[in-house]
Amino acid sequence: MSETIRKTAQTMRHTVQAEPATPADLRRVFVRDLVMNCSIGVHAHEHEHKQRVRLNLDLDVLEAVEPLEDDLRNVVCYDEIISAVRRIVDTGHIRLIETLAERVAGLCLADPRIRTARVQIEKLDVYQDVASVGISIVRHNR
């Protein structure tokens, strides 16, 4: 082995050994196509009638160091998340779809195990010739 290759290999070994440990493993919890009637919008007709919105949610969750032990307390429960989202929608009129998305992200990130929340909300009946309009946000726990 040439001297240059040997020195390069030594440098690479030192570099690899000096790297930090790999980050904790993540589990993805998701909710797909949750459709709800929501009082949302800035226009007068939107204050008078609820409209259908669809929510999609992806949550990156830190895996616990301790074993799951087949115990619901050791995971982020999607049923609890869905119930909390429904409570937000039922609290009253929301003017902006962005506000709804931020509230959903905030409730998710209140759980410190959740590192990232991706929230997509669509209004389904705004235009006859468009399947949906909406937004998607990504928020992180620091």
N, CA, C and O atoms as CSV, one atom per row, in Angstrom:
chain,resi,resn,atom,element,x,y,z
A,1,MET,N,N,0.856,-1.172,0.000
A,1,MET,CA,C,0.000,0.000,0.000
A,1,MET,C,C,0.897,1.229,0.000
A,1,MET,O,O,1.847,1.306,0.779
A,2,SER,N,N,0.601,2.188,-0.870
A,2,SER,CA,C,1.417,3.396,-0.947
A,2,SER,C,C,1.219,4.230,0.310
A,2,SER,O,O,0.211,4.106,1.006
A,3,GLU,N,N,2.196,5.077,0.583
A,3,GLU,CA,C,2.150,5.955,1.764
A,3,GLU,C,C,0.935,6.877,1.721
A,3,GLU,O,O,0.318,7.118,2.758
A,4,THR,N,N,0.574,7.399,0.546
A,4,THR,CA,C,-0.579,8.297,0.418
A,4,THR,C,C,-1.876,7.575,0.749
A,4,THR,O,O,-2.728,8.109,1.459
A,5,ILE,N,N,-2.025,6.346,0.226
A,5,ILE,CA,C,-3.239,5.570,0.502
A,5,ILE,C,C,-3.314,5.227,1.985
A,5,ILE,O,O,-4.390,5.293,2.578
A,6,ARG,N,N,-2.172,4.858,2.599
A,6,ARG,CA,C,-2.165,4.512,4.020
A,6,ARG,C,C,-2.570,5.714,4.865
A,6,ARG,O,O,-3.360,5.565,5.797
A,7,LYS,N,N,-2.048,6.906,4.560
A,7,LYS,CA,C,-2.400,8.109,5.327
A,7,LYS,C,C,-3.868,8.475,5.128
A,7,LYS,O,O,-4.543,8.903,6.065
A,8,THR,N,N,-4.353,8.304,3.903
A,8,THR,CA,C,-5.770,8.594,3.632
A,8,THR,C,C,-6.655,7.649,4.422
A,8,THR,O,O,-7.661,8.073,4.991
A,9,ALA,N,N,-6.294,6.368,4.467
A,9,ALA,CA,C,-7.078,5.384,5.217
A,9,ALA,C,C,-7.069,5.705,6.706
A,9,ALA,O,O,-8.099,5.584,7.369
A,10,GLN,N,N,-5.910,6.116,7.244
A,10,GLN,CA,C,-5.847,6.482,8.658
A,10,GLN,C,C,-6.733,7.698,8.941
A,10,GLN,O,O,-7.451,7.731,9.941
A,11,THR,N,N,-6.677,8.692,8.057
A,11,THR,CA,C,-7.496,9.890,8.232
A,11,THR,C,C,-8.968,9.534,8.207
A,11,THR,O,O,-9.751,10.034,9.016
A,12,MET,N,N,-9.349,8.659,7.267
A,12,MET,CA,C,-10.743,8.250,7.176
A,12,MET,C,C,-11.182,7.511,8.432
A,12,MET,O,O,-12.298,7.721,8.909
A,13,ARG,N,N,-10.328,6.651,8.978
A,13,ARG,CA,C,-10.676,5.931,10.207
A,13,ARG,C,C,-10.875,6.913,11.350
A,13,ARG,O,O,-11.817,6.768,12.129
A,14,HIS,N,N,-10.015,7.896,11.462
A,14,HIS,CA,C,-10.147,8.895,12.528
A,14,HIS,C,C,-11.425,9.713,12.334
A,14,HIS,O,O,-12.114,10.042,13.300
A,15,THR,N,N,-11.733,10.035,11.083
A,15,THR,CA,C,-12.944,10.803,10.795
A,15,THR,C,C,-14.183,10.010,11.190
A,15,THR,O,O,-15.088,10.546,11.830
A,16,VAL,N,N,-14.225,8.743,10.811
A,16,VAL,CA,C,-15.372,7.907,11.130
A,16,VAL,C,C,-15.517,7.763,12.638
A,16,VAL,O,O,-16.632,7.836,13.154
A,17,GLN,N,N,-14.424,7.561,13.349
A,17,GLN,CA,C,-14.482,7.393,14.795
A,17,GLN,C,C,-14.908,8.690,15.489
A,17,GLN,O,O,-15.508,8.640,16.563
A,18,ALA,N,N,-14.612,9.839,14.899
A,18,ALA,CA,C,-14.917,11.115,15.530
A,18,ALA,C,C,-16.360,11.557,15.293
A,18,ALA,O,O,-16.821,12.499,15.938
A,19,GLU,N,N,-17.079,10.905,14.390
A,19,GLU,CA,C,-18.458,11.309,14.104
A,19,GLU,C,C,-19.346,11.039,15.311
A,19,GLU,O,O,-19.135,10.067,16.036
A,20,PRO,N,N,-20.330,11.889,15.524
A,20,PRO,CA,C,-21.239,11.663,16.658
A,20,PRO,C,C,-22.077,10.409,16.446
A,20,PRO,O,O,-22.200,9.900,15.332
A,21,ALA,N,N,-22.636,9.937,17.524
A,21,ALA,CA,C,-23.502,8.761,17.443
A,21,ALA,C,C,-24.696,9.071,16.552
A,21,ALA,O,O,-25.082,10.231,16.406
A,22,THR,N,N,-25.274,8.050,15.963
A,22,THR,CA,C,-26.421,8.258,15.082
A,22,THR,C,C,-27.593,8.793,15.901
A,22,THR,O,O,-27.723,8.467,17.080
A,23,PRO,N,N,-28.444,9.611,15.285
A,23,PRO,CA,C,-29.589,10.143,16.017
A,23,PRO,C,C,-30.562,9.031,16.384
A,23,PRO,O,O,-30.521,7.933,15.830
A,24,ALA,N,N,-31.423,9.342,17.317
A,24,ALA,CA,C,-32.417,8.360,17.758
A,24,ALA,C,C,-33.298,7.949,16.578
A,24,ALA,O,O,-33.517,8.722,15.645
A,25,ASP,N,N,-33.785,6.743,16.643
A,25,ASP,CA,C,-34.685,6.259,15.605
A,25,ASP,C,C,-36.025,6.970,15.711
A,25,ASP,O,O,-36.458,7.376,16.789
A,26,LEU,N,N,-36.661,7.105,14.567
A,26,LEU,CA,C,-37.966,7.756,14.508
A,26,LEU,C,C,-39.018,6.776,14.034
A,26,LEU,O,O,-38.740,5.856,13.264
A,27,ARG,N,N,-40.212,6.990,14.503
A,27,ARG,CA,C,-41.385,6.249,14.043
A,27,ARG,C,C,-42.293,7.290,13.400
A,27,ARG,O,O,-42.389,8.406,13.911
A,28,ARG,N,N,-42.953,6.968,12.314
A,28,ARG,CA,C,-43.877,7.893,11.666
A,28,ARG,C,C,-45.307,7.488,12.010
A,28,ARG,O,O,-45.747,6.377,11.713
A,29,VAL,N,N,-46.016,8.415,12.641
A,29,VAL,CA,C,-47.440,8.244,12.918
A,29,VAL,C,C,-48.162,9.112,11.907
A,29,VAL,O,O,-47.786,10.266,11.707
A,30,PHE,N,N,-49.195,8.580,11.264
A,30,PHE,CA,C,-49.877,9.379,10.251
A,30,PHE,C,C,-51.385,9.219,10.328
A,30,PHE,O,O,-51.917,8.224,10.820
A,31,VAL,N,N,-52.045,10.249,9.817
A,31,VAL,CA,C,-53.501,10.247,9.652
A,31,VAL,C,C,-53.741,10.613,8.204
A,31,VAL,O,O,-53.215,11.620,7.728
A,32,ARG,N,N,-54.518,9.825,7.499
A,32,ARG,CA,C,-54.786,10.065,6.082
A,32,ARG,C,C,-56.260,10.349,5.852
A,32,ARG,O,O,-57.144,9.613,6.292
A,33,ASP,N,N,-56.487,11.444,5.147
A,33,ASP,CA,C,-57.810,11.774,4.603
A,33,ASP,C,C,-58.918,11.846,5.655
A,33,ASP,O,O,-60.005,11.299,5.468
A,34,LEU,N,N,-58.626,12.527,6.760
A,34,LEU,CA,C,-59.653,12.798,7.761
A,34,LEU,C,C,-60.511,13.953,7.229
A,34,LEU,O,O,-60.030,15.080,7.112
A,35,VAL,N,N,-61.768,13.677,6.911
A,35,VAL,CA,C,-62.675,14.689,6.362
A,35,VAL,C,C,-63.639,15.113,7.462
A,35,VAL,O,O,-64.281,14.286,8.110
A,36,MET,N,N,-63.721,16.441,7.654
A,36,MET,CA,C,-64.575,17.008,8.697
A,36,MET,C,C,-65.325,18.202,8.141
A,36,MET,O,O,-64.869,18.841,7.192
A,37,ASN,N,N,-66.473,18.506,8.728
A,37,ASN,CA,C,-67.176,19.739,8.425
A,37,ASN,C,C,-66.643,20.808,9.362
A,37,ASN,O,O,-66.590,20.626,10.578
A,38,CYS,N,N,-66.249,21.930,8.766
A,38,CYS,CA,C,-65.537,22.953,9.520
A,38,CYS,C,C,-66.096,24.331,9.181
A,38,CYS,O,O,-66.380,24.628,8.021
A,39,SER,N,N,-66.250,25.159,10.196
A,39,SER,CA,C,-66.613,26.553,9.983
A,39,SER,C,C,-65.309,27.319,9.761
A,39,SER,O,O,-64.594,27.646,10.708
A,40,ILE,N,N,-65.018,27.598,8.488
A,40,ILE,CA,C,-63.721,28.181,8.145
A,40,ILE,C,C,-63.864,29.084,6.936
A,40,ILE,O,O,-64.619,28.786,6.010
A,41,GLY,N,N,-63.137,30.188,6.951
A,41,GLY,CA,C,-63.113,31.070,5.791
A,41,GLY,C,C,-63.345,32.523,6.149
A,41,GLY,O,O,-63.850,32.849,7.223
A,42,VAL,N,N,-62.964,33.389,5.220
A,42,VAL,CA,C,-63.079,34.833,5.440
A,42,VAL,C,C,-64.334,35.429,4.805
A,42,VAL,O,O,-64.738,36.532,5.172
A,43,HIS,N,N,-64.949,34.734,3.874
A,43,HIS,CA,C,-66.108,35.258,3.164
A,43,HIS,C,C,-67.383,35.062,3.977
A,43,HIS,O,O,-67.476,34.146,4.794
A,44,ALA,N,N,-68.364,35.934,3.744
A,44,ALA,CA,C,-69.620,35.889,4.500
A,44,ALA,C,C,-70.302,34.526,4.391
A,44,ALA,O,O,-70.771,33.987,5.394
A,45,HIS,N,N,-70.360,33.968,3.186
A,45,HIS,CA,C,-71.031,32.674,3.032
A,45,HIS,C,C,-70.307,31.556,3.790
A,45,HIS,O,O,-70.919,30.552,4.152
A,46,GLU,N,N,-69.010,31.732,4.027
A,46,GLU,CA,C,-68.254,30.724,4.771
A,46,GLU,C,C,-68.546,30.803,6.274
A,46,GLU,O,O,-68.347,29.830,7.002
A,47,HIS,N,N,-69.015,31.958,6.727
A,47,HIS,CA,C,-69.422,32.097,8.132
A,47,HIS,C,C,-70.786,31.447,8.364
A,47,HIS,O,O,-71.094,31.021,9.477
A,48,GLU,N,N,-71.585,31.376,7.328
A,48,GLU,CA,C,-72.951,30.869,7.447
A,48,GLU,C,C,-73.048,29.354,7.351
A,48,GLU,O,O,-73.923,28.745,7.966
A,49,HIS,N,N,-72.146,28.741,6.577
A,49,HIS,CA,C,-72.235,27.297,6.337
A,49,HIS,C,C,-70.875,26.644,6.540
A,49,HIS,O,O,-69.843,27.160,6.110
A,50,LYS,N,N,-70.903,25.509,7.201
A,50,LYS,CA,C,-69.672,24.726,7.342
A,50,LYS,C,C,-69.304,24.136,5.988
A,50,LYS,O,O,-70.164,23.934,5.131
A,51,GLN,N,N,-68.036,23.867,5.810
A,51,GLN,CA,C,-67.581,23.238,4.576
A,51,GLN,C,C,-66.645,22.082,4.901
A,51,GLN,O,O,-66.056,22.019,5.980
A,52,ARG,N,N,-66.523,21.185,3.958
A,52,ARG,CA,C,-65.677,20.006,4.160
A,52,ARG,C,C,-64.210,20.382,4.017
A,52,ARG,O,O,-63.812,21.080,3.084
A,53,VAL,N,N,-63.421,19.899,4.965
A,53,VAL,CA,C,-61.965,20.009,4.876
A,53,VAL,C,C,-61.382,18.611,5.058
A,53,VAL,O,O,-61.949,17.762,5.746
A,54,ARG,N,N,-60.239,18.402,4.424
A,54,ARG,CA,C,-59.537,17.122,4.560
A,54,ARG,C,C,-58.192,17.405,5.202
A,54,ARG,O,O,-57.481,18.332,4.812
A,55,LEU,N,N,-57.853,16.589,6.196
A,55,LEU,CA,C,-56.590,16.740,6.909
A,55,LEU,C,C,-55.728,15.509,6.678
A,55,LEU,O,O,-56.202,14.376,6.755
A,56,ASN,N,N,-54.462,15.749,6.395
A,56,ASN,CA,C,-53.451,14.696,6.367
A,56,ASN,C,C,-52.346,15.127,7.314
A,56,ASN,O,O,-51.962,16.296,7.358
A,57,LEU,N,N,-51.848,14.173,8.061
A,57,LEU,CA,C,-50.901,14.477,9.120
A,57,LEU,C,C,-49.802,13.424,9.135
A,57,LEU,O,O,-50.079,12.225,9.098
A,58,ASP,N,N,-48.549,13.880,9.190
A,58,ASP,CA,C,-47.397,12.990,9.364
A,58,ASP,C,C,-46.609,13.496,10.552
A,58,ASP,O,O,-46.224,14.664,10.600
A,59,LEU,N,N,-46.366,12.618,11.512
A,59,LEU,CA,C,-45.638,12.978,12.721
A,59,LEU,C,C,-44.400,12.107,12.853
A,59,LEU,O,O,-44.496,10.879,12.851
A,60,ASP,N,N,-43.240,12.736,12.966
A,60,ASP,CA,C,-42.013,11.997,13.249
A,60,ASP,C,C,-41.863,11.933,14.762
A,60,ASP,O,O,-41.747,12.960,15.431
A,61,VAL,N,N,-41.868,10.712,15.295
A,61,VAL,CA,C,-41.884,10.485,16.732
A,61,VAL,C,C,-40.598,9.794,17.153
A,61,VAL,O,O,-40.201,8.796,16.552
A,62,LEU,N,N,-39.944,10.323,18.189
A,62,LEU,CA,C,-38.758,9.669,18.729
A,62,LEU,C,C,-39.157,8.336,19.343
A,62,LEU,O,O,-40.117,8.247,20.108
A,63,GLU,N,N,-38.414,7.322,18.999
A,63,GLU,CA,C,-38.677,6.024,19.606
A,63,GLU,C,C,-38.088,6.015,21.014
A,63,GLU,O,O,-36.993,6.528,21.245
A,64,ALA,N,N,-38.817,5.434,21.932
A,64,ALA,CA,C,-38.378,5.368,23.325
A,64,ALA,C,C,-37.216,4.401,23.464
A,64,ALA,O,O,-37.073,3.458,22.685
A,65,VAL,N,N,-36.397,4.651,24.462
A,65,VAL,CA,C,-35.279,3.757,24.746
A,65,VAL,C,C,-35.807,2.449,25.330
A,65,VAL,O,O,-35.299,1.368,25.029
A,66,GLU,N,N,-36.829,2.566,26.165
A,66,GLU,CA,C,-37.395,1.358,26.769
A,66,GLU,C,C,-38.264,0.622,25.755
A,66,GLU,O,O,-38.740,1.229,24.795
A,67,PRO,N,N,-38.472,-0.658,25.953
A,67,PRO,CA,C,-39.263,-1.445,24.998
A,67,PRO,C,C,-40.731,-1.023,24.979
A,67,PRO,O,O,-41.246,-0.483,25.958
A,68,LEU,N,N,-41.391,-1.274,23.856
A,68,LEU,CA,C,-42.810,-0.938,23.712
A,68,LEU,C,C,-43.685,-1.712,24.687
A,68,LEU,O,O,-44.639,-1.164,25.238
A,69,GLU,N,N,-43.369,-2.963,24.897
A,69,GLU,CA,C,-44.123,-3.856,25.771
A,69,GLU,C,C,-45.603,-3.919,25.407
A,69,GLU,O,O,-46.445,-4.193,26.262
A,70,ASP,N,N,-45.917,-3.666,24.138
A,70,ASP,CA,C,-47.290,-3.759,23.647
A,70,ASP,C,C,-48.245,-2.904,24.487
A,70,ASP,O,O,-49.388,-3.288,24.733
A,71,ASP,N,N,-47.750,-1.735,24.924
A,71,ASP,CA,C,-48.487,-0.854,25.831
A,71,ASP,C,C,-48.762,0.470,25.134
A,71,ASP,O,O,-47.831,1.144,24.693
A,72,LEU,N,N,-50.018,0.845,25.031
A,72,LEU,CA,C,-50.434,2.074,24.364
A,72,LEU,C,C,-49.775,3.307,24.971
A,72,LEU,O,O,-49.550,4.292,24.267
A,73,ARG,N,N,-49.465,3.271,26.257
A,73,ARG,CA,C,-48.833,4.427,26.910
A,73,ARG,C,C,-47.436,4.707,26.367
A,73,ARG,O,O,-46.898,5.794,26.582
A,74,ASN,N,N,-46.848,3.755,25.675
A,74,ASN,CA,C,-45.480,3.900,25.178
A,74,ASN,C,C,-45.408,4.398,23.741
A,74,ASN,O,O,-44.334,4.405,23.140
A,75,VAL,N,N,-46.538,4.813,23.191
A,75,VAL,CA,C,-46.562,5.313,21.811
A,75,VAL,C,C,-47.416,6.570,21.731
A,75,VAL,O,O,-48.178,6.873,22.649
A,76,VAL,N,N,-47.284,7.298,20.629
A,76,VAL,CA,C,-48.185,8.404,20.328
A,76,VAL,C,C,-49.433,7.786,19.718
A,76,VAL,O,O,-49.356,7.076,18.715
A,77,CYS,N,N,-50.570,8.054,20.321
A,77,CYS,CA,C,-51.826,7.418,19.938
A,77,CYS,C,C,-52.541,8.263,18.883
A,77,CYS,O,O,-52.929,9.399,19.155
A,78,TYR,N,N,-52.712,7.720,17.702
A,78,TYR,CA,C,-53.380,8.474,16.635
A,78,TYR,C,C,-54.831,8.755,16.968
A,78,TYR,O,O,-55.379,9.754,16.503
A,79,ASP,N,N,-55.474,7.901,17.763
A,79,ASP,CA,C,-56.856,8.144,18.165
A,79,ASP,C,C,-56.956,9.424,19.001
A,79,ASP,O,O,-57.878,10.218,18.817
A,80,GLU,N,N,-56.019,9.615,19.907
A,80,GLU,CA,C,-55.997,10.837,20.722
A,80,GLU,C,C,-55.735,12.068,19.860
A,80,GLU,O,O,-56.322,13.125,20.091
A,81,ILE,N,N,-54.862,11.936,18.878
A,81,ILE,CA,C,-54.572,13.052,17.971
A,81,ILE,C,C,-55.830,13.420,17.186
A,81,ILE,O,O,-56.178,14.597,17.093
A,82,ILE,N,N,-56.503,12.439,16.632
A,82,ILE,CA,C,-57.720,12.696,15.848
A,82,ILE,C,C,-58.785,13.366,16.719
A,82,ILE,O,O,-59.430,14.319,16.280
A,83,SER,N,N,-58.972,12.885,17.928
A,83,SER,CA,C,-59.953,13.488,18.833
A,83,SER,C,C,-59.608,14.939,19.136
A,83,SER,O,O,-60.497,15.789,19.183
A,84,ALA,N,N,-58.331,15.230,19.340
A,84,ALA,CA,C,-57.904,16.601,19.627
A,84,ALA,C,C,-58.100,17.508,18.408
A,84,ALA,O,O,-58.484,18.668,18.560
A,85,VAL,N,N,-57.843,16.996,17.214
A,85,VAL,CA,C,-58.071,17.778,15.989
A,85,VAL,C,C,-59.561,18.096,15.863
A,85,VAL,O,O,-59.928,19.223,15.532
A,86,ARG,N,N,-60.402,17.129,16.120
A,86,ARG,CA,C,-61.855,17.365,16.051
A,86,ARG,C,C,-62.298,18.415,17.059
A,86,ARG,O,O,-63.176,19.226,16.764
A,87,ARG,N,N,-61.698,18.406,18.247
A,87,ARG,CA,C,-62.035,19.430,19.244
A,87,ARG,C,C,-61.648,20.820,18.745
A,87,ARG,O,O,-62.392,21.779,18.952
A,88,ILE,N,N,-60.498,20.939,18.093
A,88,ILE,CA,C,-60.083,22.238,17.531
A,88,ILE,C,C,-61.109,22.704,16.505
A,88,ILE,O,O,-61.533,23.859,16.532
A,89,VAL,N,N,-61.502,21.828,15.618
A,89,VAL,CA,C,-62.467,22.174,14.565
A,89,VAL,C,C,-63.810,22.572,15.179
A,89,VAL,O,O,-64.503,23.436,14.643
A,90,ASP,N,N,-64.177,21.956,16.283
A,90,ASP,CA,C,-65.470,22.222,16.913
A,90,ASP,C,C,-65.480,23.463,17.814
A,90,ASP,O,O,-66.529,23.807,18.358
A,91,THR,N,N,-64.347,24.139,17.984
A,91,THR,CA,C,-64.298,25.290,18.896
A,91,THR,C,C,-64.971,26.534,18.335
A,91,THR,O,O,-65.243,27.467,19.090
A,92,GLY,N,N,-65.244,26.578,17.057
A,92,GLY,CA,C,-65.883,27.744,16.468
A,92,GLY,C,C,-65.225,28.131,15.165
A,92,GLY,O,O,-64.341,27.437,14.663
A,93,HIS,N,N,-65.670,29.254,14.624
A,93,HIS,CA,C,-65.209,29.679,13.296
A,93,HIS,C,C,-63.725,30.043,13.311
A,93,HIS,O,O,-63.227,30.693,14.230
A,94,ILE,N,N,-63.050,29.605,12.273
A,94,ILE,CA,C,-61.639,29.924,12.042
A,94,ILE,C,C,-61.568,30.610,10.688
A,94,ILE,O,O,-62.060,30.077,9.693
A,95,ARG,N,N,-60.966,31.775,10.645
A,95,ARG,CA,C,-60.928,32.534,9.398
A,95,ARG,C,C,-59.974,31.923,8.366
A,95,ARG,O,O,-60.333,31.786,7.197
A,96,LEU,N,N,-58.789,31.565,8.785
A,96,LEU,CA,C,-57.761,31.134,7.831
A,96,LEU,C,C,-57.434,29.651,7.981
A,96,LEU,O,O,-57.334,29.130,9.092
A,97,ILE,N,N,-57.274,29.001,6.865
A,97,ILE,CA,C,-56.857,27.600,6.866
A,97,ILE,C,C,-55.446,27.472,7.464
A,97,ILE,O,O,-55.102,26.447,8.052
A,98,GLU,N,N,-54.647,28.517,7.306
A,98,GLU,CA,C,-53.302,28.545,7.898
A,98,GLU,C,C,-53.381,28.500,9.422
A,98,GLU,O,O,-52.574,27.838,10.074
A,99,THR,N,N,-54.365,29.211,9.983
A,99,THR,CA,C,-54.553,29.202,11.436
A,99,THR,C,C,-54.895,27.804,11.923
A,99,THR,O,O,-54.358,27.348,12.931
A,100,LEU,N,N,-55.777,27.130,11.221
A,100,LEU,CA,C,-56.132,25.759,11.584
A,100,LEU,C,C,-54.907,24.857,11.535
A,100,LEU,O,O,-54.686,24.063,12.449
A,101,ALA,N,N,-54.122,24.969,10.492
A,101,ALA,CA,C,-52.915,24.142,10.359
A,101,ALA,C,C,-51.940,24.402,11.508
A,101,ALA,O,O,-51.361,23.462,12.052
A,102,GLU,N,N,-51.755,25.661,11.877
A,102,GLU,CA,C,-50.846,25.997,12.982
A,102,GLU,C,C,-51.358,25.433,14.301
A,102,GLU,O,O,-50.570,24.943,15.109
A,103,ARG,N,N,-52.665,25.496,14.528
A,103,ARG,CA,C,-53.236,24.947,15.761
A,103,ARG,C,C,-53.047,23.438,15.835
A,103,ARG,O,O,-52.724,22.896,16.892
A,104,VAL,N,N,-53.247,22.768,14.715
A,104,VAL,CA,C,-53.052,21.312,14.682
A,104,VAL,C,C,-51.584,20.978,14.931
A,104,VAL,O,O,-51.279,20.081,15.717
A,105,ALA,N,N,-50.688,21.679,14.280
A,105,ALA,CA,C,-49.255,21.438,14.496
A,105,ALA,C,C,-48.887,21.692,15.957
A,105,ALA,O,O,-48.126,20.926,16.549
A,106,GLY,N,N,-49.418,22.753,16.531
A,106,GLY,CA,C,-49.122,23.079,17.928
A,106,GLY,C,C,-49.591,22.005,18.891
A,106,GLY,O,O,-48.877,21.659,19.833
A,107,LEU,N,N,-50.779,21.477,18.664
A,107,LEU,CA,C,-51.267,20.424,19.563
A,107,LEU,C,C,-50.390,19.181,19.441
A,107,LEU,O,O,-50.139,18.504,20.437
A,108,CYS,N,N,-49.929,18.877,18.249
A,108,CYS,CA,C,-49.061,17.709,18.062
A,108,CYS,C,C,-47.715,17.912,18.747
A,108,CYS,O,O,-47.220,17.018,19.434
A,109,LEU,N,N,-47.132,19.081,18.559
A,109,LEU,CA,C,-45.796,19.339,19.100
A,109,LEU,C,C,-45.798,19.575,20.605
A,109,LEU,O,O,-44.733,19.688,21.213
A,110,ALA,N,N,-46.983,19.653,21.215
A,110,ALA,CA,C,-47.056,19.734,22.674
A,110,ALA,C,C,-46.536,18.441,23.306
A,110,ALA,O,O,-46.127,18.429,24.467
A,111,ASP,N,N,-46.556,17.365,22.537
A,111,ASP,CA,C,-45.983,16.102,22.997
A,111,ASP,C,C,-44.497,16.123,22.644
A,111,ASP,O,O,-44.158,16.124,21.461
A,112,PRO,N,N,-43.601,16.138,23.632
A,112,PRO,CA,C,-42.162,16.275,23.340
A,112,PRO,C,C,-41.570,15.116,22.545
A,112,PRO,O,O,-40.473,15.239,21.999
A,113,ARG,N,N,-42.276,14.001,22.473
A,113,ARG,CA,C,-41.776,12.878,21.666
A,113,ARG,C,C,-41.917,13.156,20.179
A,113,ARG,O,O,-41.213,12.562,19.362
A,114,ILE,N,N,-42.825,14.057,19.828
A,114,ILE,CA,C,-43.053,14.381,18.417
A,114,ILE,C,C,-42.045,15.428,18.000
A,114,ILE,O,O,-42.049,16.544,18.520
A,115,ARG,N,N,-41.186,15.076,17.070
A,115,ARG,CA,C,-40.109,15.966,16.628
A,115,ARG,C,C,-40.545,16.846,15.466
A,115,ARG,O,O,-40.165,18.015,15.396
A,116,THR,N,N,-41.339,16.293,14.553
A,116,THR,CA,C,-41.768,17.034,13.362
A,116,THR,C,C,-43.243,16.735,13.107
A,116,THR,O,O,-43.700,15.597,13.215
A,117,ALA,N,N,-43.971,17.802,12.763
A,117,ALA,CA,C,-45.377,17.651,12.375
A,117,ALA,C,C,-45.547,18.231,10.979
A,117,ALA,O,O,-45.247,19.400,10.741
A,118,ARG,N,N,-46.029,17.409,10.066
A,118,ARG,CA,C,-46.384,17.852,8.719
A,118,ARG,C,C,-47.905,17.838,8.639
A,118,ARG,O,O,-48.539,16.792,8.783
A,119,VAL,N,N,-48.475,19.008,8.409
A,119,VAL,CA,C,-49.927,19.154,8.407
A,119,VAL,C,C,-50.358,19.647,7.037
A,119,VAL,O,O,-49.852,20.656,6.547
A,120,GLN,N,N,-51.283,18.945,6.424
A,120,GLN,CA,C,-51.864,19.376,5.153
A,120,GLN,C,C,-53.365,19.474,5.340
A,120,GLN,O,O,-54.011,18.525,5.782
A,121,ILE,N,N,-53.918,20.641,4.998
A,121,ILE,CA,C,-55.358,20.848,5.111
A,121,ILE,C,C,-55.867,21.369,3.782
A,121,ILE,O,O,-55.301,22.287,3.189
A,122,GLU,N,N,-56.957,20.754,3.330
A,122,GLU,CA,C,-57.555,21.121,2.043
A,122,GLU,C,C,-59.031,21.440,2.225
A,122,GLU,O,O,-59.740,20.752,2.959
A,123,LYS,N,N,-59.486,22.485,1.552
A,123,LYS,CA,C,-60.920,22.746,1.419
A,123,LYS,C,C,-61.365,21.988,0.171
A,123,LYS,O,O,-60.746,22.096,-0.887
A,124,LEU,N,N,-62.442,21.221,0.308
A,124,LEU,CA,C,-62.823,20.307,-0.761
A,124,LEU,C,C,-63.891,20.843,-1.713
A,124,LEU,O,O,-64.042,20.318,-2.816
A,125,ASP,N,N,-64.625,21.861,-1.318
A,125,ASP,CA,C,-65.772,22.283,-2.115
A,125,ASP,C,C,-65.734,23.756,-2.516
A,125,ASP,O,O,-66.785,24.376,-2.682
A,126,VAL,N,N,-64.559,24.314,-2.671
A,126,VAL,CA,C,-64.446,25.738,-2.990
A,126,VAL,C,C,-64.760,26.009,-4.463
A,126,VAL,O,O,-65.486,26.950,-4.784
A,127,TYR,N,N,-64.215,25.189,-5.344
A,127,TYR,CA,C,-64.410,25.375,-6.785
A,127,TYR,C,C,-64.967,24.094,-7.388
A,127,TYR,O,O,-64.582,22.993,-6.996
A,128,GLN,N,N,-65.862,24.246,-8.329
A,128,GLN,CA,C,-66.447,23.062,-8.973
A,128,GLN,C,C,-65.439,22.312,-9.837
A,128,GLN,O,O,-65.525,21.092,-9.978
A,129,ASP,N,N,-64.494,23.031,-10.410
A,129,ASP,CA,C,-63.554,22.399,-11.336
A,129,ASP,C,C,-62.173,22.133,-10.723
A,129,ASP,O,O,-61.213,21.865,-11.447
A,130,VAL,N,N,-62.074,22.209,-9.389
A,130,VAL,CA,C,-60.818,21.951,-8.686
A,130,VAL,C,C,-61.115,20.973,-7.548
A,130,VAL,O,O,-62.036,21.196,-6.762
A,131,ALA,N,N,-60.352,19.911,-7.461
A,131,ALA,CA,C,-60.593,18.897,-6.432
A,131,ALA,C,C,-60.433,19.466,-5.024
A,131,ALA,O,O,-61.226,19.157,-4.135
A,132,SER,N,N,-59.410,20.297,-4.821
A,132,SER,CA,C,-59.203,20.880,-3.501
A,132,SER,C,C,-58.210,22.034,-3.592
A,132,SER,O,O,-57.435,22.142,-4.542
A,133,VAL,N,N,-58.257,22.884,-2.585
A,133,VAL,CA,C,-57.257,23.940,-2.395
A,133,VAL,C,C,-56.838,23.889,-0.935
A,133,VAL,O,O,-57.626,23.480,-0.082
A,134,GLY,N,N,-55.634,24.289,-0.639
A,134,GLY,CA,C,-55.221,24.244,0.753
A,134,GLY,C,C,-53.759,24.563,0.953
A,134,GLY,O,O,-53.110,25.178,0.107
A,135,ILE,N,N,-53.261,24.132,2.090
A,135,ILE,CA,C,-51.870,24.396,2.437
A,135,ILE,C,C,-51.258,23.173,3.099
A,135,ILE,O,O,-51.945,22.242,3.519
A,136,SER,N,N,-49.947,23.218,3.170
A,136,SER,CA,C,-49.188,22.202,3.866
A,136,SER,C,C,-48.081,22.913,4.640
A,136,SER,O,O,-47.382,23.757,4.080
A,137,ILE,N,N,-47.917,22.585,5.910
A,137,ILE,CA,C,-46.841,23.188,6.710
A,137,ILE,C,C,-46.024,22.091,7.366
A,137,ILE,O,O,-46.490,20.964,7.537
A,138,VAL,N,N,-44.810,22.435,7.727
A,138,VAL,CA,C,-43.934,21.552,8.491
A,138,VAL,C,C,-43.437,22.357,9.676
A,138,VAL,O,O,-42.918,23.462,9.516
A,139,ARG,N,N,-43.601,21.794,10.873
A,139,ARG,CA,C,-43.146,22.451,12.095
A,139,ARG,C,C,-42.330,21.453,12.902
A,139,ARG,O,O,-42.576,20.248,12.849
A,140,HIS,N,N,-41.339,21.973,13.661
A,140,HIS,CA,C,-40.411,21.125,14.402
A,140,HIS,C,C,-40.396,21.480,15.874
A,140,HIS,O,O,-40.569,22.642,16.240
A,141,ASN,N,N,-40.189,20.484,16.719
A,141,ASN,CA,C,-39.877,20.724,18.112
A,141,ASN,C,C,-38.386,21.016,18.189
A,141,ASN,O,O,-37.584,20.364,17.519
A,142,ARG,N,N,-38.027,21.964,18.978
A,142,ARG,CA,C,-36.608,22.343,19.085
A,142,ARG,C,C,-35.960,21.638,20.242
A,142,ARG,O,O,-34.770,21.828,20.493
